Amino acid sequence: MAENLSDEKLSEEDVQSRLVRQPGWEADGDQCIHRSFTFTDHITATGFVVRVAMVAEVMNHHPEMTILYNRVDITLSTHDAGGVTELDFTLAERIGGMIGLG
């Protein structure tokens, strides 16, 4: 079941101020936030992607993810809003919790 989070696009200033609470994430203006994660091996990286996918599915919010051996690159953006929303930061926080940052 999807959560009822704001799908209103955040301003670039709002995005920058919220990034302070999301270690390792960077923004491309108000269009997206992204982060790379490095793991010990490919299977650990793949397991992480599966866990992120399960959380994203429950939230009905699907990130762009790329796996390159032991590195996972994640980009979050709410396409319907044309940029970053509260939903992106909520997912970023949950991803941080998976690796012990949240």
N, C-alpha and C positions, 0 to 999 in steps of 0.2 A: 504494500500500500504506500503510495507516494505521500511525502510530507507536505504540509501547507506552509512553504517558505516563500518569501517575497521573490517574485521573478522580475522585479524592477531593476533595470540596469543601474549600477553604481557609477558615480562620477570617478574620474581619475584620482581625485583627492581622497575620496572615500576608500578606494582600492588601496592606495598607498598607506593610509592610516591603519587599515585592517591587516596589511601585510606584516606589521610589527608583531602581531600575535601568531604568525604562521612562519616559523623558522624554516629557512631554505627556499621558500617560494618567492618567485619574482613575477613582475607584471609587465605586460606589453600594453602600456597605457591603461585604458579601461576595456580592452578587448579580450584579454585572457590572462590567467595566471598559470605558471608552469614550474616544474621542478624535476630534477633528475635524482634517482635513487640508485645506489650501487650496492650490490650484494656479493656474497662470497662465490656464488656460482650461478649457472643458468637455471637450475631447477628451483633454487630459492627465489630468484627473480620471477620466474613463472608462477610460483605459488603465491607470491605477493600480488601479481596481476589478477589472479583468480579471486583472491580475497577482496581486492578493490572492486572487481567486477560484481561480486555478490552484494556489496554495500551499495554500489551505484545502482544496481537493478532495483533494490528495495526503495531507494530514493527516486527512482525513475529519472536519473540524471547520469548520463553516460559520457565519461571523459575520453579524450583521445589518448591512447597509450601505445608506446612503442617499446619493444624489448630488443636489446642488442647484447647478446650473451648474458652478462651479469648486471647490465644497466637497464633501468626502466625510466622512460621519460613520460611524464603525465602533463597534459594541458587541459585546463578547465575553463569553460566558457558556456554561457547559456545562450545557445544559438537563437532561440525565439526572442530573446531580449536584445540581441545584438551586442553582447558583451558580458562582463562579469556581474554576477548578482550574489545575493546572500546565499543562494543554493551552492554556488561554487566554493565559498568560504566554509560552509558547513561540511561539504565533502572533503575539502583540504584538511580540515580539523580531524575528521574521522580517519583519513589516511595517516595523518600524523600520529594518531592514537595507535594505529597498527604497528608503528615502528618505535613506539615509546616516547613520542613527542607531545602527546596530548592528554 
